[in-house]
Amino acid sequence: MTTGTSTIKDIKRLTEHFKYVRSMFEQIAAPLETEDFVIQSVEDVSPPKWHLAHTTWFFEQVVLESYIKNYKPYNKDYYFLFNSYYNSFGERTIRQHRGTLSRPTVEEVFTYRKEVEKRVLEFLSTVDDKVVNEVYDLIELGINHEQQHQELMLADTKWNFGENPLLPLYKKTKQSQFVDAVEHHWIPFSGGVVDIGFDSPEFSYDNEQPKHKALIHDFKLSNRLVTCGEYLEFIQDGGYEKPNLWLDEGWTMVNTQDIRKPQYWHKIDGKWQIFTLGGLKELNLHEPVCHVSMYEAAAFARWAGARLATEFEWEHASNSVEEQESNFLESDYLHPSVLTDDSPKLQQMIGDLWEWTSSAYLPYPGYKQEEGALGEYNGKFMSNQIVCRGGSCITPKSHFRNTYRNFFQPDKRWVVLGFRLAKDA
């Protein structure tokens, strides 16, 4: 987690960003009813109340506890309840038990948020010049951490609502158009030794560093994401019944769990419907397919005579993308949108969907894990995970950059994940 040289002026700007991001989380929580805040339908997801409290815990224990002498916690028990996976900070609530925490109440969690925000703002207004750079870095990390949890809370809420037979509405959202998707075509890229990774005074996570050289070969990328209509063809052609298309673990997963379609697809009265944060709606065949595992994405790619891109190919190609309209959280679709710009260029690289790559989540050459508790943020997860790139329709726009390395286990489907095809040249 890095920033460049910081000044008091930077702290003031960061203070405004802190207030904005914290208020954005409460806007995200606003459509929820009290009963919605405690649900945890599977271990992968966390209750909304826990997300709101955990991000507050981060500012209290990581920032305030570190820099305020004789700091008195708001409630010492919260250090145990709302720690996530930081073993360096001691014991914590078992992940699958987060949904059992009916207390503190939702009202008490919001009170906790307000009190810690007040303390952080008071601290920032008096921060000592000697530690301004360190504080700047930690607060900026906390802001980005909060934005990660904003996206996770929306994904988790969708899963929780999707498990409810009533398929409740989170809120009314913008709807994408029912127009033909842009025709698929291949865009070639030359291989060679390319620069990969982040190298700027702005913020990044440590797993995006250091910038280094990587060798890639000539390749082609699809101009857009794979659509629901294309994926439906895969289903209708028996894609889930053909073992030769599948990685062994993927074949085992789809058969033991009886998976035959993307998450949130429902066939009702012979017609395909899809559950979204905006409720149940007719499946739009022209929008990007989402909520599929890496195993499903890889099987489709093999069926289509293609493959998934490596993360290095994806990042190299994304450097050629000019400024274009993107679908992030602020767009208020909360769902991938239909691509209508038929210009011959690489599109949908930024926003809409996180894209599965074929790359294992591993450290870059020369990577150095952070010291202390913050070293647990990214480095310890560099095992049995797959890198995802591109941001999504529920990612805050200011949280994203094209070097961002998201990562998930290859069987995960609850995150807003899709894919595009790649080929050797």
CORVENHU-V666137 format. One record per pair of residues at least 6 apart in sequence whose ideal C-beta (glycine too) atoms are under 8 Angstrom apart, sorted by the first residue. I is the first residue (numbers start at 1). GAP is how many residues later the second one is. Records with the same first field share a line. If there is no record, write none. Layout:
I = GAP, GAP
//
This chain:
1 = 136, 139, 140, 143, 202, 203, 204, 205, 369, 373, 376
2 = 135, 201, 202, 204, 207
3 = 130, 133, 134, 137, 198, 199, 200
4 = 196, 197, 198
5 = 128, 196
6 = 126, 127, 130, 131
7 = 125
8 = 121, 124
10 = 122, 126
11 = 113, 116, 121, 124, 125
14 = 110, 122, 125, 126, 129
15 = 106, 109, 110
17 = 126, 381
18 = 102, 103, 106, 121, 124, 125
19 = 98, 102
21 = 122, 125, 126, 129, 375
22 = 91, 95, 124
24 = 126, 372
25 = 27, 30, 121, 124, 125, 128
26 = 84, 87
28 = 122, 125, 126
29 = 8, 19, 23, 124
31 = 139, 140
32 = 16, 125, 138
34 = 72
36 = 12, 121, 124
37 = 10, 11, 12, 15, 69, 72
38 = 9, 11, 61, 63, 64, 68
39 = 8, 9, 60, 121
40 = 6, 7, 10, 56, 58, 59, 120
41 = 58, 118, 119, 122
42 = 117, 121, 372
43 = 52, 53
44 = 115, 368, 370
45 = 110, 111, 114, 115, 369
46 = 8, 49, 52, 53, 106, 107, 110
47 = 51, 52, 54, 109
48 = 105, 108, 109
49 = 52, 57, 60
50 = 32, 48, 51
51 = 98, 99, 101, 102, 105
52 = 57, 58, 61, 101
53 = 25, 28, 29, 51, 56, 59, 60
54 = 28, 29, 30, 95
55 = 87, 90, 91, 94
56 = 26, 53, 56, 57, 60, 61
57 = 21, 22, 25, 26
58 = 84, 87, 88
59 = 57, 58, 61, 80, 83
60 = 13, 14, 18, 56, 59
61 = 12, 18, 22, 28
62 = 76, 80, 311, 312
63 = 57, 60, 72, 75, 76, 79
64 = 7, 52, 55, 56, 59
65 = 6, 8
66 = 72
67 = 56, 60, 64, 68
68 = 55
73 = 6
74 = 38, 41, 42, 45
75 = 29, 37
78 = 26, 34
79 = 10, 11
80 = 10, 11, 12, 13
81 = 11, 12, 20, 23
82 = 10, 11
83 = 6, 7, 8, 9, 10
84 = 8, 11
85 = 7, 10, 291
86 = 6, 287, 290
87 = 289
88 = 284, 285, 288
89 = 284
93 = 8
104 = 8
120 = 19
124 = 11, 15
127 = 8
140 = 63
141 = 62, 233, 236
144 = 59, 61, 255
147 = 248, 249, 251, 252
148 = 251
150 = 179, 244, 246
151 = 178, 241, 243, 244, 245, 248, 265
154 = 16, 123, 175, 180, 240
155 = 239, 259, 260, 261
156 = 258
157 = 13, 120
158 = 12, 106, 117, 118, 119, 256
159 = 255
161 = 6, 7, 9, 114, 116
162 = 101, 102, 113
167 = 108, 112, 113
169 = 109, 110
170 = 107, 108, 109, 164
171 = 106, 107
172 = 106, 107
173 = 103, 104, 105, 159, 160, 161, 162
174 = 104, 157, 158, 159
175 = 103, 106, 158
176 = 108, 111, 157, 159, 160, 161, 162
177 = 161, 163
178 = 106, 108, 160
179 = 107, 159, 161
180 = 106
181 = 43, 46, 48, 104, 105, 106, 157, 158
182 = 41, 42, 157, 158, 159, 160, 165
183 = 159
184 = 38, 39, 40, 46
185 = 37, 38, 159
186 = 34, 35, 36, 37, 237
187 = 33, 34, 35, 36, 130, 157, 158, 159
188 = 30, 31, 32, 237
189 = 29, 30, 31, 32, 124, 127, 128, 131, 236
190 = 28
191 = 24, 25, 26, 27, 28, 234
192 = 23, 24
193 = 20, 21, 22
194 = 19, 20, 21, 22, 118, 122
195 = 16, 17, 18
196 = 15, 16, 17, 18, 116, 119, 120, 168, 207
197 = 11, 12, 13, 14, 15, 167, 206
198 = 6, 10, 11, 13, 203, 205
199 = 10, 11, 12
202 = 199
204 = 197, 199, 200
205 = 172, 173, 199, 200
206 = 161, 162, 163, 164, 171, 172, 173
207 = 154, 156, 157, 160, 171, 172, 175, 198
208 = 156, 195, 196, 197
209 = 155, 158
210 = 154, 155, 156, 157
212 = 152, 153, 154
214 = 98
216 = 94, 96, 97, 100
217 = 207, 208
218 = 206, 207
219 = 90, 94, 203, 204, 205, 206
220 = 202, 203, 204, 205
221 = 88, 92, 93, 96, 125, 199, 200, 201
222 = 84, 198, 199, 200
223 = 121, 122, 123, 124
224 = 64, 115, 123, 124, 196
225 = 63, 64, 111, 114, 123, 127, 128, 130, 193, 194, 195
226 = 62, 63, 71, 74, 192, 193, 194, 195
227 = 58, 59, 60, 61, 62
228 = 34, 46, 55, 56, 57, 58, 59, 60, 61
229 = 56, 57
230 = 59, 74
231 = 31, 58, 61, 69
232 = 40, 53
234 = 65, 66, 69, 70
235 = 25, 26
237 = 66
239 = 6, 60, 61, 64
240 = 14, 19, 20, 59
242 = 61
243 = 8
245 = 54, 55, 57, 58
246 = 8, 49, 52, 53
247 = 48, 51, 52
249 = 46, 161, 162
250 = 43, 44, 45, 46, 48, 49, 160, 161
251 = 44
253 = 6, 40, 42, 158
254 = 6, 41, 42
259 = 37
262 = 27, 28, 29, 30, 34, 151
263 = 28, 29, 150, 151
264 = 10, 11, 12, 27
265 = 7, 8, 9, 18
266 = 6, 7, 8, 9, 14
267 = 6
271 = 11, 12
272 = 10, 11
273 = 7, 8, 9, 10
274 = 6, 7, 8, 9, 10
276 = 58, 59
277 = 57, 58
278 = 56, 57
284 = 54
286 = 52
287 = 48, 49, 50, 51
288 = 48, 51, 60, 64, 65, 130
289 = 129
290 = 45, 46, 63, 126, 127, 128
291 = 122, 123, 124, 125, 126
292 = 8, 121, 125, 126, 127
293 = 117, 118, 119, 120, 124
294 = 14, 62, 92, 114, 116, 117, 123
295 = 115, 116
296 = 117
297 = 11, 59, 120, 121, 122
298 = 9, 10, 58, 60
300 = 119
301 = 6, 7, 118, 120, 121
304 = 117
305 = 118
306 = 115, 116, 117
307 = 51, 114, 115, 116, 117
308 = 48, 49, 50, 111, 113, 114
309 = 8, 46, 48, 49, 111, 113
310 = 47, 48, 49, 112
311 = 46, 48, 76, 78, 94
312 = 47
313 = 44, 109
314 = 35, 41, 43, 75, 76
315 = 74, 87, 88
317 = 29, 32
318 = 28, 31, 32, 71, 72, 84
319 = 83
320 = 26
321 = 24, 25, 26, 28, 29, 81
322 = 23
324 = 17, 23, 26
326 = 24, 25, 26, 65, 71
327 = 6, 9, 10, 24, 25, 66
328 = 23, 63, 64, 65, 67, 68, 69, 72
329 = 64, 65, 66, 67, 68
330 = 66, 67
331 = 6, 20, 62
333 = 60
334 = 59, 60
335 = 58
336 = 16, 17, 56, 57, 80, 82
337 = 15, 56
339 = 8, 9
341 = 6
348 = 42, 72
349 = 41, 53
350 = 40, 41, 50, 52
351 = 39, 40, 41, 42, 44, 46, 49
352 = 38, 39, 40, 41, 66
353 = 37, 39, 40, 63, 64, 65, 66
354 = 34, 35, 36, 37, 38, 41, 52, 61, 62, 63, 64
355 = 33, 34, 35, 62, 63, 64, 65
356 = 30, 32, 61, 62, 63
357 = 29, 30, 31, 32
358 = 28
359 = 27, 28
360 = 25, 26, 27
361 = 20, 21, 22, 24, 25, 26, 44, 46
362 = 20
363 = 6, 16, 19
367 = 12
369 = 6, 9, 10, 11
370 = 7, 9
381 = 26
384 = 25
385 = 22, 23, 24
386 = 21, 22, 23, 24
387 = 18, 19, 20
388 = 17, 18, 19, 20, 27, 29
389 = 13, 15, 16, 17
391 = 8, 9, 13
392 = 23, 24, 25
393 = 23
394 = 22
408 = 7, 9
//
